[in-house]
């Protein structure tokens, strides 16, 4: 089982960030955090790196349900979505598969919430055009 969903698109990097943010909103997700990995690596390690951004996406309703079933599940939130520039100049967008990432948590009620989030994130990636 893969731990992510992914798609390569023809948008430039900044357009891809805007478009994936729009698609996430359609499924009830907002962006809580944004980490510019390229900038961080340059600043902290003085290393040049490709464009790579981690978006911490959250659907408040789903997060609330998850925390109700498993109080410490916040250690696995928010759902990460990455946008990265590939060597060929294309841009790839990937989202975590919450079902795969939560397999270690033994809670059937949480599993149902994870499946719902998985379906929403998978739809976001599939509809990203």
Contact map, one row per residue, 1 for C-alpha under 8 A:
111000000000000000000000000000000000000000000000000000000000000000000000000000000000000000000000000100000000000000000000000000000
111110000000000000000000000000000000000000000000000000000000000000000000000000000000000000000000100100000000000000000000000000000
111110000000000000000000000000000000000000000000000000000000000000000000000000000000000000000001110110000000000000000000000000000
011111000000000000000000000000000000000000000000000000000000000000000000000000000000000000000111100000000000000000000000000000000
011111100000000000000000000000000000000000000000000000000000000000000000000000000000000000000111100000000000000000000000010010000
000111110000000000000000000000000000000000000000000000000000000000000000000000000000000000011110000000000000000000000000000010000
000011111000000000000000000000000000000000000000000000000000000000000000000000000000000000011100000000000000000000000000000011000
000001111100000000000000000000000000000000000000000000000000000000000000000000000000000001111000000000000000000000000000000000000
000000111110000100000000000000000000000000000000000000000000000000000000000000000000000001111000000000000000000000000000000000001
000000011111000000000000000000000000000000000000000000000000000000000000000000000000000001100000000000000000000000000000000000000
000000001111111100000000000000000000000000000000000000000000000000000000000000000000000001100000000000000000000000000000000000000
000000000111111100000000000000000000000000000000000000000000000000000000000000000000000001100000000000000000000000000000000000000
000000000011111110000000000000000000000000000000001000000000000000000000000000000011100000100000000000000000000000000000000000000
000000000011111111000000000000000000000000000000000000000000000000000000000000000000000000000000000000000000000000000000000000000
000000000011111111100000000000000000000000000000000000000000000000000000000000000000000000000000000000000000000000000000000000000
000000001011111111110000000000000000000000000000000000000000000000000000000000000010000000101000000000000000000000000000000000000
000000000000111111111000000000000000000000000000000000000000000000000000000000000010000000000000000000000000000000000000000000000
000000000000011111111100000000000000000000000000000000000000000000000000000000000000000000000000000000000000000000000000000000000
000000000000001111111110000000000000000000000000000000000000000000000000000000000000000000000000000000000000000000000000000000010
000000000000000111111111000000000000000000000000000000000000000000000000000000000000000000001000000000000000000000000000000100010
000000000000000011111111100001100000000000000000000000000000000000000000000000000000000000000000000000000000000000000000000000000
000000000000000001111111110000000000000000000000000000000000000000000000000000000000000000000000000000000000000000000000000000000
000000000000000000111111111000000000000000000000000000000000000000000000000000000000000000000000000000000000000000000000000100110
000000000000000000011111111111000000000000000000000000001000000000000000000000000000000000000000000000000000000000000000100100000
000000000000000000001111111111000000000000000000000000000000000000000000000000000000000000000000000000000000000000000000000000000
000000000000000000000111111110000000000000000000000000000000000000000000000000000000000000000000000000000000000000000000000000000
000000000000000000000011111110000000000000000000000000000010000000000000000000000000000000000000000000000000000000000001100100000
000000000000000000000001111111000000000000000000000000000011000000000000000000000000000000000000000000000000000000000000000000000
000000000000000000000001111111100000000000000000000000001111000000000000000000000000000000000000000000000000000000000000000000000
000000000000000000001001100111110000000000000000000000001110000000000000000000000000000000000000000000000000000000000000000000000
000000000000000000001000000011111100000000000000000000111100000000000000000000000000000000000000000000000000000000000000000000000
000000000000000000000000000001111100000000000000000000111100000000000000000001000000000000000000000000000000000000000000000000000
000000000000000000000000000000111110000000000000000001111000000000000000000000000000000000000000000000000000000000000000000000000
000000000000000000000000000000111111000000000000000011110000000000000000000000000000000000000000000000000000000000000000000000000
000000000000000000000000000000001111100100000000000011100000000000000000000000000000000000000000000000000000000000000000000000000
000000000000000000000000000000000111111100000000001111000000000000000000000000000000000000000000000000000000000000000000000000000
000000000000000000000000000000000011111110000000101111000000000000000000000000000000000000000000000000000000000000000000000000000
000000000000000000000000000000000001111111000001111110000000000000000000000000000000000000000000000000000000000000000000000000000
000000000000000000000000000000000001111111100000000000000000000000000000000000000000000000000000000000000000000000000000000000000
000000000000000000000000000000000011111111111000000000000000000000000000000000000000000000000000000000000000000000000000000000000
000000000000000000000000000000000000111111111111100000000000000000000000000000000000000000000000000000000000000000000000000000000
000000000000000000000000000000000000011111111111100000000000000000000000000000000000000000000000000000000000000000000000000000000
000000000000000000000000000000000000001111111110000000000000000000000000000000000000000000000000000000000000000000000000000000000
000000000000000000000000000000000000000111111100000000000000000000000000000000000000000000000000000000000000000000000000000000000
000000000000000000000000000000000000000111111110000000000000000000000000000000000000000000000000000000000000000000000000000000000
000000000000000000000000000000000000000011111111000000000000000000000000000000000000000000000000000000000000000000000000000000000
000000000000000000000000000000000000000011101111100000000000000000000000000000000000000000000000000000000000000000000000000000000
000000000000000000000000000000000000010011000111110000000000000000000000000000000000000000000000000000000000000000000000000000000
000000000000000000000000000000000000110011000011111000000000000000000000000000000000000000000000000000000000000000000000000000000
000000000000000000000000000000000000010000000001111100000000000000000000000000000001110000000000000000000000000000000000000000000
000000000000100000000000000000000001110000000000111110000000000000000000000000000001100000000000000000000000000000000000000000000
000000000000000000000000000000000001110000000000011111000000000000000000000000000111100000000000000000000000000000000000000000000
000000000000000000000000000000000111110000000000001111100000000000000000000000000111000000000000000000000000000000000000000000000
000000000000000000000000000000001111100000000000000111110000000000000000000000011110000000000000000000000000000000000000000000000
000000000000000000000000000000111110000000000000000011111000000000000000000000011110000000000000000000000000000000000000000000000
000000000000000000000000000000111100000000000000000001111100000000000000000001111000000000000000000000000000000000000000000000000
000000000000000000000001000011111000000000000000000000111110000000000000000001111000000000000000000000000000000000000000000000000
000000000000000000000000000011110000000000000000000000011111001000000000000011100000000000000000000000000000000000000000000000000
000000000000000000000000001111000000000000000000000000001111111000000000000000000000000000000000000000000000000000000000000000000
000000000000000000000000000110000000000000000000000000000111111100000000000000000000000000000000000000000000000000000000000000000
000000000000000000000000000000000000000000000000000000000011111110000000000000000000000000000000000000000000000000000000000000000
000000000000000000000000000000000000000000000000000000000011111111000000000000000000000000000000000000000000000010001000000000000
000000000000000000000000000000000000000000000000000000000111111111100000000010000000000000000000000000000000000000000000000000000
000000000000000000000000000000000000000000000000000000000001111111110000000000000000000000000000000000000000000000000000000000000
000000000000000000000000000000000000000000000000000000000000111111111000000000000000000000000000000000000000000010000000000000000
000000000000000000000000000000000000000000000000000000000000011111111110100000000000000000000000000000000000010011000000000000000
000000000000000000000000000000000000000000000000000000000000001111111111110000000000000000000000000000000000000000000000000000000
000000000000000000000000000000000000000000000000000000000000000111111110000000000000000000000000000000000000000000000000000000000
000000000000000000000000000000000000000000000000000000000000000011111110000000000000000000000000000000000010110000000000000000000
000000000000000000000000000000000000000000000000000000000000000001111111100000000000000000000000000000000010010000000000000000000
000000000000000000000000000000000000000000000000000000000000000001111111110000000000000000000000000000000000000000000000000000000
000000000000000000000000000000000000000000000000000000000000000000100111111000000000000000000000000000000000000000000000000000000
000000000000000000000000000000000000000000000000000000000000000001100111111110000000000000000000000000000000000000000000000000000
000000000000000000000000000000000000000000000000000000000000000000100011111111000000000000000000000000000000000000000000000000000
000000000000000000000000000000000000000000000000000000000000000000000001111110000000000000000000000000000000000000000000000000000
000000000000000000000000000000000000000000000000000000000000000000000000111111100000000000000000000000000000000000000000000000000
000000000000000000000000000000000000000000000000000000000100001000000000111111100000000000000000000000000000000000000000000000000
000000000000000000000000000000010000000000000000000000011100000000000000010111110000000000000000000000000000000000000000000000000
000000000000000000000000000000000000000000000000000000011100000000000000000111111000000000000011010000000000000000000000000000000
000000000000000000000000000000000000000000000000000001111000000000000000000001111100000000000011000000000000000000000000000000000
000000000000000000000000000000000000000000000000000001111000000000000000000000111110000000001111000000000000000000000000000000000
000000000000000000000000000000000000000000000000000111100000000000000000000000011111000000011110000000000000000000000000000000000
000000000000100110000000000000000000000000000000000111100000000000000000000000001111100000111100000000000000000000000000000000000
000000000000100000000000000000000000000000000000011110000000000000000000000000000111110000111000000000000000000000000000000000000
000000000000100000000000000000000000000000000000011100000000000000000000000000000011111011110000000000000000000000000000000000000
000000000000000000000000000000000000000000000000010000000000000000000000000000000001111111110000000000000000000000000000000000000
000000000000000000000000000000000000000000000000000000000000000000000000000000000000111111000000000000000000000000000000000000000
000000000000000000000000000000000000000000000000000000000000000000000000000000000000011111000000000000000000000000000000000000000
000000000000000000000000000000000000000000000000000000000000000000000000000000000000111111100000000000000000000000000000000000000
000000011111000000000000000000000000000000000000000000000000000000000000000000000000111111110000000000000000000000000000000000000
000000011111100100000000000000000000000000000000000000000000000000000000000000000011110011111000000000000000000000000000000000000
000001111000000000000000000000000000000000000000000000000000000000000000000000000111110001111100000000000000000000000000000000000
000001111000000100010000000000000000000000000000000000000000000000000000000000001111000000111110000000000000000000000000000010000
000111100000000000000000000000000000000000000000000000000000000000000000000000001110000000011111000000000000000000000000000010000
000111000000000000000000000000000000000000000000000000000000000000000000000000111100000000001111100000000000000000000000110010000
001110000000000000000000000000000000000000000000000000000000000000000000000000111000000000000111110010000000000000000000100000000
011110000000000000000000000000000000000000000000000000000000000000000000000000000000000000000011111110000000000000000100100000000
001000000000000000000000000000000000000000000000000000000000000000000000000000100000000000000001111111000000000001101100000000000
000000000000000000000000000000000000000000000000000000000000000000000000000000000000000000000000111111100000001001100100000000000
111000000000000000000000000000000000000000000000000000000000000000000000000000000000000000000000111111100000000000000000000000000
001000000000000000000000000000000000000000000000000000000000000000000000000000000000000000000001111111110000000000000000000000000
000000000000000000000000000000000000000000000000000000000000000000000000000000000000000000000000011111111000001001000000000000000
000000000000000000000000000000000000000000000000000000000000000000000000000000000000000000000000001111111100000000000000000000000
000000000000000000000000000000000000000000000000000000000000000000000000000000000000000000000000000011111100000000000000000000000
000000000000000000000000000000000000000000000000000000000000000000000000000000000000000000000000000001111110000000000000000000000
000000000000000000000000000000000000000000000000000000000000000000000000000000000000000000000000000000111111000000000000000000000
000000000000000000000000000000000000000000000000000000000000000000001100000000000000000000000000000000001111111000000000000000000
000000000000000000000000000000000000000000000000000000000000000000000000000000000000000000000000000000000111111100000000000000000
000000000000000000000000000000000000000000000000000000000000000000001000000000000000000000000000000000000011111110000000000000000
000000000000000000000000000000000000000000000000000000000000000001001100000000000000000000000000000000000011111111000000000000000
000000000000000000000000000000000000000000000000000000000000000000000000000000000000000000000000001001000011111111100000000000000
000000000000000000000000000000000000000000000000000000000000000000000000000000000000000000000000000000000001111111110000000000000
000000000000000000000000000000000000000000000000000000000000010011000000000000000000000000000000000000000000111111111000000000000
000000000000000000000000000000000000000000000000000000000000000001000000000000000000000000000000011001000000011111111100000000000
000000000000000000000000000000000000000000000000000000000000000000000000000000000000000000000000011000000000001111111110000000000
000000000000000000000000000000000000000000000000000000000000000000000000000000000000000000000000000000000000000111111111000000000
000000000000000000000000000000000000000000000000000000000000010000000000000000000000000000000000010000000000000011111111100000000
000000000000000000000000000000000000000000000000000000000000000000000000000000000000000000000000111000000000000001111111110000000
000000000000000000000000000000000000000000000000000000000000000000000000000000000000000000000000000000000000000000111111111000000
000000000000000000000000001000000000000000000000000000000000000000000000000000000000000000000000000000000000000000011111111100000
000000000000000000000001001000000000000000000000000000000000000000000000000000000000000000000011100000000000000000001111111110000
000010000000000000000000000000000000000000000000000000000000000000000000000000000000000000000010000000000000000000000111111111000
000000000000000000000000000000000000000000000000000000000000000000000000000000000000000000000000000000000000000000000011111111100
000000000000000000010011001000000000000000000000000000000000000000000000000000000000000000000000000000000000000000000001111111110
000011100000000000000000000000000000000000000000000000000000000000000000000000000000000000001110000000000000000000000000111111110
000000100000000000000000000000000000000000000000000000000000000000000000000000000000000000000000000000000000000000000000011111111
000000000000000000000010000000000000000000000000000000000000000000000000000000000000000000000000000000000000000000000000001111111
000000000000000000110010000000000000000000000000000000000000000000000000000000000000000000000000000000000000000000000000000111111
000000001000000000000000000000000000000000000000000000000000000000000000000000000000000000000000000000000000000000000000000001111
